[in-house]
Amino acid sequence: MPQLGETVTEGTVAQWLKKPGDAIEKYESFVEVSTDKVNAEVPSPVTGVLREIIAKEGETVATGAPIAIIDELAIAAAPAPAPAAAADIAPSNGTSGSAHRNGPGTHAGASGAPYNAADVLRAASPAVRRLAREHRIDIASVRGTGTNGRVTANDILAAASEGPAAAMAATILATPVAEPAKHVAPPSAPERTIPTPGKSTYAAPVPGTIVPLSHARKIIAERMVEAVRTTPHAWTMVEVDVTNVWAWRAKERAAFERDHGAKLTLLPFFVRAVVESLAAYPLMNATFTPEGIAVNKEINVSLAIALPDNLMLPVIRNADGLSIRGIALAANELIEKARRGKLGADALAGGTFTVNNTGANGSVLSAPIIPAGQTGIVTMEAVVKRPVVVAGDAIAIRSMMNVCLSLDHRVVDGGIANGFLGDLKTRLEAMGPSGSL
């Protein structure tokens, strides 16, 4: 099974895009794999012919397990492929006329020599390999900082850049990554519906019938049950006066949308306040483990995005190093890719805390389920104008928003959780039109 993100341990073969005997170009998608995080088309690491399909459609296999054998075609003057070729595809030497399957933890490269388990663990995702090609970086020479030494996008950018970390963060936002060629569905295949904000795209089920479970819905159901079963959830809430930050957003909105061609919502202001509060309360940015509470070095904010047939959590990495403007651009890019079905698995891995904009759908109060491996998820509810008692016991119409927090009671108690929420409230209410994006 391909490497589809650092936290993905297994996947299901959703659809074979090629059949045995079909020719495959290097980087051409030949199989679609479904995980609890994303549906991804897997590119071939070599040019050749698909000899044998090992894993059938619907079969769930572990990351690193072989799913197919590809006979690699010998091409004169072609460079040898880097060891980042997918670990689950066993290409054999096309000139030998004989096939073999490699033992556990190994697969054959262009020369027929197997890569060992360490090479498999270093195997980078297709998106990271594309990024390496764009920056002309030999991925084999890069020291990986991901799980088990796996090379990540940040490792490639670090190797390509001589600037400081801030410059690399800017590069992540500014450098578009080319998408792999997508499989073209036959004319009879239904088109994917793109959700429009404020309008439901969910197909209404027929009463009295059973709606089949998609693979994504099955996995979501399993993960939600597991999260509730293993994590003792607690819940708390504060009211926040967002009148001033709402006025700031209104002041900056037209210029931002003109300069960047993207919407400016309340979300990036909220996320900026959240990362500052996480820095003040680092236990909220932690993970419970049997050995103890692991406090994360990075603040990587997951954004909860509901799609018609899925729920996704793309990640703004190192969000504490981004300005409100940078967070807005990063969030808009992730949301747009999620709606278009263009998110890669790397964009969904590594989140340390989640923000959910439930207010976009009119919600005023919610109790979300905490994603696995995180300590909390916070919601920004709908902004509602209502009379509020202000200084001097006067009554004024203010823009108010409820902020709800679900927390892992194994990691933090009410004191820290409410301290975090109080700090977040203070930071949001201190924001105003005099600030700078």
C-alpha positions as CSV (number, residue, x, y, z in Angstrom):
1,M,0.0,0.0,0.0
2,P,1.4,3.5,-0.9
3,Q,2.6,6.0,1.7
4,L,-0.5,8.2,2.0
5,G,0.4,10.4,4.9
6,E,2.3,9.9,8.0
7,T,-0.7,8.9,10.2
8,V,-2.2,6.5,7.6
9,T,-1.6,2.8,8.5
10,E,-3.9,1.1,6.0
11,G,-6.1,1.7,3.0
12,T,-8.6,0.1,0.7
13,V,-8.2,-0.5,-3.0
14,A,-11.2,1.5,-4.3
15,Q,-10.7,1.1,-8.0
16,W,-8.0,-0.2,-10.4
17,L,-7.6,2.3,-13.2
18,K,-5.5,-0.2,-15.2
19,K,-5.8,-3.9,-15.9
20,P,-3.1,-6.5,-16.3
21,G,-1.3,-6.1,-19.6
22,D,-1.9,-2.3,-19.7
23,A,1.0,0.0,-20.3
24,I,1.7,2.6,-17.6
25,E,3.7,5.8,-17.9
26,K,5.8,6.9,-15.0
27,Y,3.7,9.1,-12.6
28,E,0.5,8.0,-14.4
29,S,-2.3,7.1,-11.9
30,F,-3.1,3.4,-12.1
31,V,-5.1,2.7,-8.9
32,E,-7.4,4.7,-6.5
33,V,-6.9,4.1,-2.8
34,S,-9.4,5.1,-0.1
35,T,-8.4,5.8,3.5
36,D,-10.1,7.4,6.5
37,K,-8.5,10.7,5.4
38,V,-8.7,10.9,1.6
39,N,-9.4,9.1,-1.7
40,A,-6.1,9.3,-3.7
41,E,-5.0,8.2,-7.1
42,V,-1.6,6.5,-6.9
43,P,1.0,7.3,-9.6
44,S,3.3,4.6,-10.9
45,P,7.0,5.0,-9.9
46,V,8.1,3.6,-13.2
47,T,7.2,3.2,-16.9
48,G,6.2,-0.3,-17.7
49,V,3.4,-2.8,-18.0
50,L,1.0,-3.9,-15.2
51,R,1.7,-7.6,-14.9
52,E,-0.3,-8.7,-11.9
53,I,-2.9,-7.2,-9.5
54,I,-2.3,-8.6,-6.0
55,A,-4.9,-6.7,-4.0
56,K,-8.5,-6.8,-5.3
57,E,-10.9,-3.9,-5.3
58,G,-12.5,-3.6,-1.8
59,E,-9.5,-5.2,-0.1
60,T,-8.0,-3.4,2.8
61,V,-4.2,-3.7,3.2
62,A,-1.5,-2.2,5.4
63,T,0.8,0.5,4.3
64,G,3.9,-1.0,2.8
65,A,2.2,-4.2,1.7
66,P,2.5,-5.1,-2.1
67,I,-0.6,-4.5,-4.2
68,A,0.7,-5.0,-7.7
69,I,3.6,-6.0,-9.8
70,I,4.8,-3.8,-12.7
71,D,7.3,-5.0,-15.3
72,E,9.5,-2.0,-15.8
73,L,10.5,-1.1,-19.4
74,A,14.2,-0.5,-20.0
75,I,14.7,3.0,-21.4
76,A,18.0,4.1,-22.8
77,A,19.7,7.0,-21.1
78,A,16.9,7.1,-18.5
79,P,18.0,8.1,-15.0
80,A,17.6,5.4,-12.3
81,P,14.5,6.1,-10.2
82,A,15.1,7.4,-6.7
83,P,14.5,5.2,-3.7
84,A,11.3,7.1,-3.1
85,A,9.3,4.8,-5.5
86,A,6.2,3.5,-3.9
87,A,6.9,0.6,-1.6
88,D,3.8,-1.3,-2.4
89,I,4.5,-1.7,-6.2
90,A,7.0,-4.4,-7.1
91,P,8.5,-3.5,-10.5
92,S,10.5,-6.3,-12.1
93,N,13.2,-6.1,-14.8
94,G,11.3,-6.0,-18.1
95,T,14.1,-7.7,-20.0
96,S,14.2,-10.8,-17.8
97,G,10.8,-12.3,-18.8
98,S,10.4,-13.7,-15.3
99,A,8.5,-12.2,-12.4
100,H,9.0,-12.5,-8.6
101,R,7.4,-11.0,-5.5
102,N,9.7,-9.5,-3.0
103,G,9.7,-10.6,0.6
104,P,8.1,-8.5,3.4
105,G,9.5,-5.0,3.7
106,T,11.2,-5.0,0.3
107,H,10.5,-4.2,-3.3
108,A,12.6,-4.3,-6.5
109,G,13.9,-1.2,-8.2
110,A,14.9,-0.6,-11.8
111,S,18.1,-2.7,-11.4
112,G,16.2,-5.6,-9.8
113,A,17.9,-4.9,-6.4
114,P,15.4,-4.7,-3.5
115,Y,15.1,-1.7,-1.3
116,N,15.2,-2.6,2.4
117,A,12.6,-1.7,5.0
118,A,14.4,1.6,5.8
119,D,14.0,2.7,2.2
120,V,10.4,1.8,2.3
121,L,9.9,4.0,5.4
122,R,11.6,6.9,3.7
123,A,9.3,6.6,0.7
124,A,7.8,10.1,0.2
125,S,4.3,10.8,-1.0
126,P,3.6,11.7,-4.7
127,A,3.1,15.4,-3.7
128,V,6.5,15.5,-2.0
129,R,8.2,13.8,-4.9
130,R,6.7,16.3,-7.3
131,L,7.9,19.1,-5.0
132,A,11.4,17.6,-5.1
133,R,11.4,17.5,-8.9
134,E,10.2,21.1,-9.1
135,H,13.1,22.2,-6.8
136,R,15.6,19.8,-8.5
137,I,16.3,18.1,-5.1
138,D,17.6,14.5,-5.0
139,I,15.2,13.1,-2.5
140,A,17.6,10.3,-1.5
141,S,20.0,13.0,-0.2
142,V,17.4,14.6,2.1
143,R,17.3,13.8,5.8
144,G,13.6,13.2,6.6
145,T,12.0,14.6,9.7
146,G,8.7,12.7,9.4
147,T,7.7,9.5,11.0
148,N,10.5,6.9,10.8
149,G,12.7,9.3,8.9
150,R,10.1,9.9,6.1
151,V,10.8,12.9,3.9
152,T,8.2,15.6,4.1
153,A,7.4,18.7,2.0
154,N,9.0,20.9,4.6
155,D,12.2,18.8,4.3
156,I,12.3,19.5,0.6
157,L,11.7,23.2,1.0
158,A,14.4,23.4,3.7
159,A,16.8,21.7,1.3
160,A,15.9,24.1,-1.5
161,S,15.9,27.3,0.6
162,E,18.7,29.1,2.3
163,G,16.4,31.6,4.0
164,P,15.0,31.5,7.5
165,A,11.9,29.5,8.5
166,A,9.7,32.5,7.9
167,A,10.8,32.6,4.3
168,M,10.1,28.8,3.9
169,A,6.6,29.3,5.3
170,A,6.0,32.0,2.7
171,T,7.3,29.6,0.0
172,I,4.8,27.0,1.1
173,L,2.0,29.5,0.5
174,A,3.4,31.0,-2.7
175,T,4.6,27.9,-4.6
176,P,1.8,26.0,-6.4
177,V,2.3,22.2,-6.6
178,A,1.2,20.7,-9.8
179,E,-1.5,18.1,-9.5
180,P,-1.0,14.6,-11.0
181,A,-2.9,13.7,-14.1
182,K,-6.4,12.4,-13.1
183,H,-8.2,9.4,-14.4
184,V,-10.9,10.4,-16.9
185,A,-14.2,8.8,-16.0
186,P,-16.3,7.3,-18.8
187,P,-19.1,9.5,-20.1
188,S,-21.7,7.6,-18.1
189,A,-20.0,8.3,-14.8
190,P,-21.9,10.9,-12.6
191,E,-20.2,14.3,-12.1
192,R,-19.0,15.3,-8.6
193,T,-21.2,17.9,-7.1
194,I,-19.3,21.0,-5.8
195,P,-20.9,22.3,-2.6
196,T,-21.9,26.0,-2.6
197,P,-21.7,27.9,0.7
198,G,-25.1,28.3,2.2
199,K,-26.7,25.7,-0.2
200,S,-27.1,22.0,0.6
201,T,-25.8,19.6,-2.0
202,Y,-26.8,16.5,-0.1
203,A,-29.0,14.2,-2.1
204,A,-32.3,13.6,-0.2
205,P,-32.7,9.9,0.5
206,V,-36.0,8.2,-0.4
207,P,-38.0,7.4,2.8
208,G,-38.2,3.7,3.5
209,T,-35.0,2.8,1.7
210,I,-31.4,2.0,2.9
211,V,-28.7,4.3,1.9
212,P,-25.5,2.3,1.2
213,L,-22.5,3.2,3.2
214,S,-19.6,4.6,1.2
215,H,-16.1,3.6,2.3
216,A,-15.5,7.1,3.7
217,R,-18.7,7.0,5.7
218,K,-17.8,3.5,7.1
219,I,-14.4,4.8,8.2
220,I,-15.8,8.0,9.7
221,A,-18.3,5.9,11.7
222,E,-15.5,3.6,13.0
223,R,-13.3,6.5,13.9
224,M,-16.0,8.5,15.7
225,V,-17.1,5.5,17.8
226,E,-13.4,4.8,18.6
227,A,-12.8,8.4,19.6
228,V,-15.8,8.5,21.9
229,R,-14.9,5.1,23.4
230,T,-11.3,5.9,24.1
231,T,-11.3,9.6,24.9
232,P,-13.2,11.0,27.9
233,H,-14.8,14.1,26.4
234,A,-15.6,17.1,28.5
235,W,-17.2,20.3,27.2
236,T,-17.2,24.0,28.0
237,M,-18.1,27.3,26.4
238,V,-17.6,31.1,26.5
239,E,-19.4,34.1,24.9
240,V,-17.2,36.4,23.0
241,D,-17.9,40.0,21.9
242,V,-16.6,40.0,18.3
243,T,-18.0,43.5,17.4
244,N,-14.5,45.1,17.0
245,V,-12.9,42.2,15.1
246,W,-16.0,42.0,12.9
247,A,-15.5,45.7,12.1
248,W,-11.8,45.0,11.4
249,R,-12.7,42.3,8.9
250,A,-15.2,44.6,7.2
251,K,-12.6,47.3,6.9
252,E,-10.0,44.9,5.3
253,R,-12.4,42.8,3.2
254,A,-12.6,44.7,-0.1
255,A,-8.8,45.3,-0.4
256,F,-8.0,41.7,0.6
257,E,-10.4,40.2,-2.0
258,R,-9.1,42.6,-4.6
259,D,-5.4,41.8,-3.9
260,H,-5.7,38.1,-3.4
261,G,-8.9,37.0,-5.2
262,A,-10.0,35.2,-2.1
263,K,-12.7,35.8,0.6
264,L,-11.8,37.2,4.0
265,T,-13.9,35.6,6.6
266,L,-13.7,35.7,10.4
267,L,-11.9,32.3,10.4
268,P,-8.3,33.5,10.0
269,F,-8.8,36.1,12.8
270,F,-10.1,33.3,15.0
271,V,-7.3,30.8,14.1
272,R,-4.7,33.5,14.8
273,A,-6.1,34.0,18.3
274,V,-6.3,30.2,18.8
275,V,-2.6,29.6,18.0
276,E,-1.6,32.4,20.4
277,S,-3.7,30.8,23.2
278,L,-2.2,27.4,22.4
279,A,1.2,28.9,22.9
280,A,0.1,30.3,26.3
281,Y,-1.5,26.9,27.2
282,P,0.7,24.2,25.5
283,L,-1.1,21.3,27.2
284,M,-4.0,22.1,24.9
285,N,-1.6,21.3,22.0
286,A,-0.7,17.9,23.3
287,T,-1.3,14.2,22.8
288,F,-2.1,11.5,25.4
289,T,0.1,8.4,25.2
290,P,0.6,5.5,27.6
291,E,4.0,6.8,28.4
292,G,2.8,10.3,29.3
293,I,1.5,13.5,27.7
294,A,3.4,14.4,24.6
295,V,3.4,18.2,24.2
296,N,3.8,19.0,20.5
297,K,6.6,21.4,19.3
298,E,4.6,22.5,16.3
299,I,1.2,24.2,16.3
300,N,-0.6,22.6,13.3
301,V,-4.2,23.6,13.1
302,S,-6.7,21.2,11.5
303,L,-9.7,22.8,9.8
304,A,-12.9,20.7,9.9
305,I,-14.5,20.8,6.5
306,A,-17.8,19.0,5.8
307,L,-18.3,17.7,2.3
308,P,-21.5,16.0,0.9
309,D,-19.9,12.6,1.2
310,N,-17.0,13.1,3.6
311,L,-15.5,15.0,6.5
312,M,-12.0,16.2,6.1
313,L,-9.4,17.8,8.4
314,P,-6.7,19.6,6.2
315,V,-3.9,21.1,8.2
316,I,-2.4,24.6,8.4
317,R,1.2,23.7,9.4
318,N,3.2,25.9,11.7
319,A,0.2,28.2,12.0
320,D,1.8,30.1,14.8
321,G,4.4,31.4,12.3
322,L,1.7,32.9,10.0
323,S,0.0,36.3,10.1
324,I,-3.7,36.6,9.7
325,R,-3.2,37.2,6.0
326,G,-1.0,34.1,5.7
327,I,-3.6,32.0,7.6
328,A,-6.4,33.4,5.4
329,L,-4.5,32.4,2.2
330,A,-3.6,29.0,3.5
331,A,-7.1,28.3,4.8
332,N,-8.7,29.4,1.5
333,E,-6.4,27.1,-0.5
334,L,-7.1,24.1,1.7
335,I,-10.9,24.7,1.6
336,E,-11.0,25.1,-2.1
337,K,-8.9,22.0,-2.7
338,A,-11.2,20.0,-0.4
339,R,-14.3,21.1,-2.2
340,R,-12.7,20.2,-5.6
341,G,-11.5,16.8,-4.3
342,K,-7.8,17.9,-4.9
343,L,-6.4,17.4,-1.4
344,G,-3.5,15.1,-1.1
345,A,-3.0,12.9,2.0
346,D,0.0,15.0,3.2
347,A,-2.4,18.0,3.6
348,L,-4.4,15.9,6.1
349,A,-1.6,14.6,8.3
350,G,0.0,16.1,11.4
351,G,-2.8,18.2,12.9
352,T,-2.3,19.0,16.7
353,F,-5.5,21.0,17.4
354,T,-8.8,21.5,15.4
355,V,-10.9,24.5,14.6
356,N,-14.4,23.9,13.4
357,N,-16.5,26.8,11.8
358,T,-19.9,25.4,12.7
359,G,-21.3,28.9,12.7
360,A,-21.0,29.0,8.9
361,N,-24.1,26.7,8.9
362,G,-26.0,28.8,11.4
363,S,-25.1,26.7,14.5
364,V,-25.0,28.6,17.8
365,L,-24.0,25.7,20.1
366,S,-22.2,22.4,19.4
367,A,-20.3,19.7,21.1
368,P,-17.8,18.2,18.5
369,I,-15.9,15.0,18.8
370,I,-12.2,15.3,19.3
371,P,-10.0,14.0,16.4
372,A,-7.8,11.1,17.4
373,G,-4.4,12.1,18.8
374,Q,-5.5,15.7,19.8
375,T,-6.5,17.2,23.1
376,G,-9.2,19.6,21.9
377,I,-11.4,20.9,19.2
378,V,-12.9,24.4,19.3
379,T,-15.9,25.7,17.4
380,M,-16.7,29.3,16.3
381,E,-20.5,29.5,16.2
382,A,-22.7,31.9,14.3
383,V,-22.3,35.7,15.0
384,V,-25.5,37.0,16.4
385,K,-26.4,40.6,17.2
386,R,-28.2,41.0,20.5
387,P,-28.5,43.5,23.4
388,V,-25.6,43.2,25.9
389,V,-24.9,45.0,29.1
390,V,-21.6,47.0,28.6
391,A,-19.6,49.4,30.7
392,G,-21.6,51.7,33.0
393,D,-24.5,49.2,33.0
394,A,-25.5,50.5,29.6
395,I,-27.2,48.3,27.1
396,A,-25.8,48.1,23.6
397,I,-26.3,46.0,20.5
398,R,-23.2,43.9,20.0
399,S,-22.0,41.1,17.7
400,M,-21.8,38.0,19.9
401,M,-20.4,34.6,19.2
402,N,-20.3,31.4,21.3
403,V,-17.0,29.5,21.4
404,C,-17.3,25.9,22.4
405,L,-14.5,23.5,23.4
406,S,-14.5,19.7,23.6
407,L,-11.4,18.5,25.5
408,D,-9.7,15.3,26.4
409,H,-10.1,15.0,30.2
410,R,-7.1,12.7,30.4
411,V,-4.8,15.5,29.3
412,V,-6.4,18.6,30.9
413,D,-8.9,19.5,33.5
414,G,-11.5,22.3,33.6
415,G,-9.0,24.8,35.1
416,I,-6.6,24.7,32.1
417,A,-9.4,24.3,29.5
418,N,-11.3,27.3,30.9
419,G,-8.0,29.2,31.2
420,F,-7.4,28.5,27.5
421,L,-10.9,29.6,26.5
422,G,-10.7,32.8,28.7
423,D,-7.4,33.6,27.0
424,L,-8.9,33.1,23.6
425,K,-11.9,35.3,24.5
426,T,-9.5,38.1,25.7
427,R,-7.4,37.9,22.5
428,L,-10.5,38.0,20.2
429,E,-12.1,40.9,22.0
430,A,-8.8,42.9,21.9
431,M,-8.6,42.7,18.1
432,G,-9.9,45.7,16.3
433,P,-9.8,47.9,13.2
434,S,-6.5,49.4,14.2
435,G,-4.7,46.1,13.8
436,S,-2.7,44.9,10.8
437,L,-3.2,41.7,8.8
